[in-house]
Amino acid sequence: MPARTAHRGNFFVLPYESSELLTAMTNSHKNYRADYAVVGSGIAGLRAAIELSAAGSVLVLAKSNLSDSATAWAQGGIAVALSDEDEIGLHEQDTINAGDGLCRTEAVALLVEEGPKYITQLIEWGTEFDRAGTKLAFTREAAHSRSRILHAHGDSTGREISRALLARAHTIPHLHLRAHAFTTELIVEGGRVAGLRFIDETDGSEHELRAGAVLLATGGLGQIYRETTNPEVATGDGMAIAYEAGAVLSDMEFVQFHPTALAVKGAPRFSCPKRCAAKAECCAISVSNAS
């Protein structure tokens, strides 16, 4: 991705309303080092951290609880060509057709070809996908022409995968996870990112982490919308610190919402499970899914 001139001034990031962040800053300042720093503890961050741990020490930072991310809110299933009636080529074509010209073909090919291997790995790591007897239970949804959607505990697919990845991460001695660490800035030296600064939300102290590489897996910015089904932590701060460091942001129009939500005056929007939405038992409004 081409570099940009670093822009100082975090002018568009939303405030993350955590009571701990209201704690006055302390004079305590600590410096840390790791081979790799990962910001974000959803599926992307955890899986990347596990992979990176084979090459060195890893520190994962999460601004809230380790399990508090859009991952845990993901009710839908995960598509993979693993059933007896399916083929990787069919999955690839279905995906490209559904993308209506927006897909990057090389990314689609990678997704469908490597999907079976990594789903099998998740199962080996203890992920409990739903089963019909002893076999995996696949469903057919959306634009898929075959039954290839796996769910876990009904509508808790993301939460279950996150649980399994966290359990795996905790078994790796040189992979460390730190909750309530709010990353505020990337350290740029000589035209490259050399680390980051973060606030410990428990006491307001500021810290610095030096790393050979920094991976941002901070999720989206759904909270910029008045009506949203995204979690409170989706405030776009990862994008903001990347922009400030000189990164070029692209595809910003792709924001995902749960397609159905319950609207109650004076209360936050509540995502309706798919089974409930399908029966029209509780959904009062529908919001567009732009992803």
Backbone hydrogen bonds, N-H to C=O, Kabsch-Sander energy under -0.5 kcal/mol:
donor,donor_aa,acceptor,acceptor_aa,energy
4,R,246,G,-2.2
7,H,243,Y,-0.6
7,H,244,E,-0.7
8,R,6,A,-0.6
11,F,9,G,-1.9
14,L,235,T,-1.4
17,E,15,P,-0.8
18,S,16,Y,-2.0
21,L,18,S,-1.0
22,L,19,S,-1.2
23,T,20,E,-1.8
30,K,206,E,-0.7
32,Y,208,E,-2.8
34,A,210,R,-2.0
36,Y,57,S,-1.9
37,A,213,A,-2.4
38,V,59,L,-2.6
39,V,215,L,-2.8
40,G,38,V,-0.7
40,G,61,L,-3.1
42,G,217,A,-0.5
46,L,42,G,-2.7
47,R,43,I,-2.5
48,A,44,A,-2.1
49,A,45,G,-2.4
50,I,46,L,-2.4
51,E,47,R,-1.9
52,L,48,A,-2.8
53,S,49,A,-1.7
54,A,51,E,-1.3
55,A,52,L,-2.4
56,G,52,L,-0.6
58,V,174,H,-2.4
59,L,36,Y,-2.1
60,V,176,H,-3.2
61,L,38,V,-2.8
62,A,178,R,-2.3
68,D,65,N,-1.6
69,S,67,S,-1.1
72,A,69,S,-0.5
73,W,69,S,-0.6
73,W,70,A,-0.9
74,A,70,A,-0.5
74,A,71,T,-1.6
75,Q,73,W,-0.9
78,I,150,L,-2.2
80,V,148,R,-2.3
82,L,80,V,-1.7
86,D,83,S,-1.4
91,H,87,E,-2.0
92,E,88,I,-2.4
93,Q,89,G,-2.2
94,D,90,L,-2.6
95,T,91,H,-2.1
96,I,92,E,-2.2
97,N,93,Q,-2.5
98,A,94,D,-2.3
99,G,95,T,-1.8
100,D,96,I,-0.7
100,D,97,N,-0.9
101,G,96,I,-0.7
102,L,99,G,-1.7
105,T,103,C,-0.7
107,A,104,R,-0.7
108,V,104,R,-2.2
109,A,105,T,-2.5
110,L,106,E,-1.9
111,L,107,A,-2.3
112,V,108,V,-2.5
113,E,109,A,-2.2
114,E,110,L,-2.2
115,G,111,L,-1.4
118,Y,114,E,-1.9
119,I,115,G,-2.5
120,T,116,P,-2.1
121,Q,117,K,-1.7
122,L,118,Y,-2.2
123,I,119,I,-2.1
124,E,120,T,-2.1
125,W,121,Q,-1.8
126,G,123,I,-1.6
127,T,122,L,-2.5
129,F,127,T,-1.1
130,D,151,H,-3.5
132,A,135,K,-2.9
133,G,131,R,-0.7
134,T,132,A,-0.6
135,K,132,A,-1.4
137,A,130,D,-2.3
138,F,136,L,-0.8
139,T,149,I,-1.8
141,E,139,T,-0.5
144,H,141,E,-2.1
148,R,139,T,-1.3
148,R,146,R,-1.0
149,I,139,T,-2.5
150,L,78,I,-2.6
150,L,148,R,-0.6
151,H,137,A,-0.6
155,D,153,H,-1.0
156,S,152,A,-1.5
157,T,75,Q,-0.6
158,G,74,A,-2.4
160,E,156,S,-2.2
161,I,157,T,-2.2
162,S,158,G,-2.5
163,R,159,R,-2.2
164,A,160,E,-2.2
165,L,161,I,-2.4
166,L,162,S,-2.6
167,A,163,R,-2.3
168,R,164,A,-2.1
169,A,165,L,-2.7
170,H,166,L,-2.1
171,T,168,R,-1.4
172,I,169,A,-1.7
175,L,172,I,-1.8
176,H,58,V,-2.9
176,H,174,H,-0.6
178,R,60,V,-3.0
179,A,177,L,-0.5
180,H,64,S,-2.1
181,A,62,A,-3.0
182,F,180,H,-0.6
182,F,199,I,-2.6
183,T,181,A,-0.7
184,T,197,R,-2.3
185,E,197,R,-1.4
187,I,195,G,-2.4
188,V,186,L,-0.7
189,E,187,I,-0.5
189,E,192,R,-2.9
192,R,189,E,-1.3
194,A,187,I,-3.4
195,G,187,I,-0.8
196,L,209,L,-2.6
197,R,185,E,-2.6
198,F,207,H,-2.2
199,I,182,F,-2.5
200,D,205,S,-3.0
201,E,180,H,-2.9
201,E,199,I,-0.8
203,D,200,D,-1.1
204,G,200,D,-2.6
206,E,28,S,-1.0
207,H,198,F,-2.9
208,E,30,K,-2.5
209,L,196,L,-3.1
210,R,32,Y,-3.0
211,A,194,A,-1.8
212,G,34,A,-0.9
212,G,35,D,-0.7
213,A,35,D,-0.8
215,L,37,A,-3.0
216,L,214,V,-0.5
217,A,39,V,-3.0
217,A,215,L,-0.7
223,Q,234,A,-2.5
224,I,221,L,-2.2
225,Y,222,G,-1.5
228,T,226,R,-0.6
234,A,231,P,-1.9
235,T,233,V,-2.1
236,G,220,G,-1.7
240,A,236,G,-1.9
241,I,237,D,-2.4
242,A,238,G,-1.7
243,Y,239,M,-2.5
244,E,240,A,-2.5
245,A,241,I,-1.4
246,G,243,Y,-1.3
247,A,242,A,-2.6
249,L,247,A,-0.5
254,F,251,D,-1.6
255,V,253,E,-1.4
261,A,285,I,-1.6
262,L,270,F,-2.9
263,A,261,A,-0.5
264,V,262,L,-0.7
267,A,264,V,-2.4
270,F,262,L,-1.5
271,S,269,R,-0.5
272,C,260,T,-1.2
277,A,273,P,-2.6
278,A,274,K,-2.8
279,K,275,R,-1.1
280,A,277,A,-1.2
281,E,276,C,-1.8
284,A,261,A,-0.6
284,A,282,C,-0.6
285,I,261,A,-1.7
287,V,259,P,-1.0
290,A,255,V,-0.8
290,A,288,S,-0.7
